[in-house]
Amino acid sequence: MLAHHFGNSLKYIGYGGTGKQVRDLLHVEDLVDLVERQLLDPSSWDGRTVNVGGGRQCSLSLLETTEVCQRLTGKEVPIEPVAETRTGDVPIYLSNCEKLFGLDEWRPRRSAEQVLTDIHAWIATDEDRIAQALNIAAAAEEGR
């Protein structure tokens, strides 16, 4: 979303550079809802370790994500395909939250589209500060 908003290029890295890798998304407000539930009943959560994520219901490929970002921002950005797969890259990551779902009624409520819509709105609201942070990060990256 940042690349689309600010008109920066992207790379689809690995697996032929097609952008078909899949990732799940989790809206920050869904995570906050879960943390609030945990804070209200800490003894039920004490010592437990569970996965938290959007799972299959809230997932997109990089290509699908790009399509949503283009629609929301009205901008297309150059995308460079990089065919070489890096060590540690995975084609699909979907959080397995079965253990969590067995402990509590909490479920992510917001869709991948809603996650991206809200990120876009946040960037637009705080554009100057985000642009400044990106320029600082870019300058640090160039200094390496």
N, C-alpha and C positions, 0 to 999 in steps of 0.2 A: 504494500500500500504506500509506503514511503517513496519508493522508486516512482510509482505512478503519479503521486501527488506532486513531487518535485521534478518529474521529467528525467529521472536518471535511468540508465540502462540496467538490464538484468542479465543474469546467466542462468541457464538450466544446466547444471553440472551433473555429469554421470548418467549412466544407463542410456547412452546414446544421445543425450542432450535433448530429449523429447519433452521433458517436463511432466512425465507421467508418474513421478514419485508422489506418493500419497502421505499426507500428514493429517492428524486430527487437530482440532482447535478447541480451546476452552475459553469462554467469555470470562473476563475478570469478575463480573458480577455473579456468575454462577459459582466461581471459586469462593468469593466472599460469602455467598449463601451457605456453602458447606462449612467454612470456618466458623461462621456464626452458630451453626448447629452444634459444632464441636465444642465451642466455648460455653454453650448453654448446658451441655451434658458431658463434661470432661471425663468422668469416670467410665463412660461407655467407649471412649476412644483411647484411654490410657494404655500405652505400650503397643498400640496397633500401628502397623504400617500398611498402607494401601495405595494403589495407583489411582490417580485422578487425571482425567482427561476427557476429551470430547467423544472418544470412541468412534465407531463406524458411523453413527448417526450424525456426527458433526465433523466430517472430514472432506477434504478436497485434494485433488492433484494440484501440482504447481500450475499446470496449464489451466485447470478450472479456476484456480485462484486468480490467475492473470486475467481471465475473462471477466470475473466479477469486478476486479479492480479497474479494468478498462471501462466497464459500464458505469461504475460509481463515480469515477473521476472524469470520464469523458476523454481520457488520454491514453494513447498507445505509446509504449516505450520500446526502444530496440532491445531485442533479446538475442543473446549469443548462445548458441548451443555448444556445450563442451562435452564431447562424447565420453571422455575418460572418467571412469568411476574411481573415486578416491577410497582409500582404506577407511573402513568404518561407515561408509554410506550404506543406507538401507533403502530398498525400493518402496517399502510400505511401513509406516509406523502408525498403529492404532492402539490407543491405551486400552488395556484389559482391566476394566473396573469391576469385575464380578465380585471380588472380595468386598469392595466398598458397598456395592449394591446389596450384598447379603447382610450388611450391618445397618443400613439406613435407607430411608425412602428417598433421599436426595438423588436427583438426576440433573444433568445439564438441561437447561430449558431453552437456551438460545441457539439458533442455527449458525452454521458457518457464515452464511450471508449476513446475519445480524452482527456477528463478531467483526466482520470486515466493514460493515456499514458504520458501526460505532467507532472503530479505529479511524476510519476516514473522517468522521465528524470530529473526533478528538484532535487529529492532525490539523484540520481546518481551524479549529478553535485556538490552538496554541502554536500556530505555524512559525512565528518568528523565533520562539524559544527552541523549537525542534530543529529548525534550520540552523540555528547557531550551534546546537549540540552536534548536528551532523557534520558541520564544517570543522568543528574541533576534532571530531573522530576521524574525518578524512585527512586532516593535517597530521594527526598522530600516525595514521597508517602510512602516509607518504614518507614520514621521517624514519621508518623502519629500515 
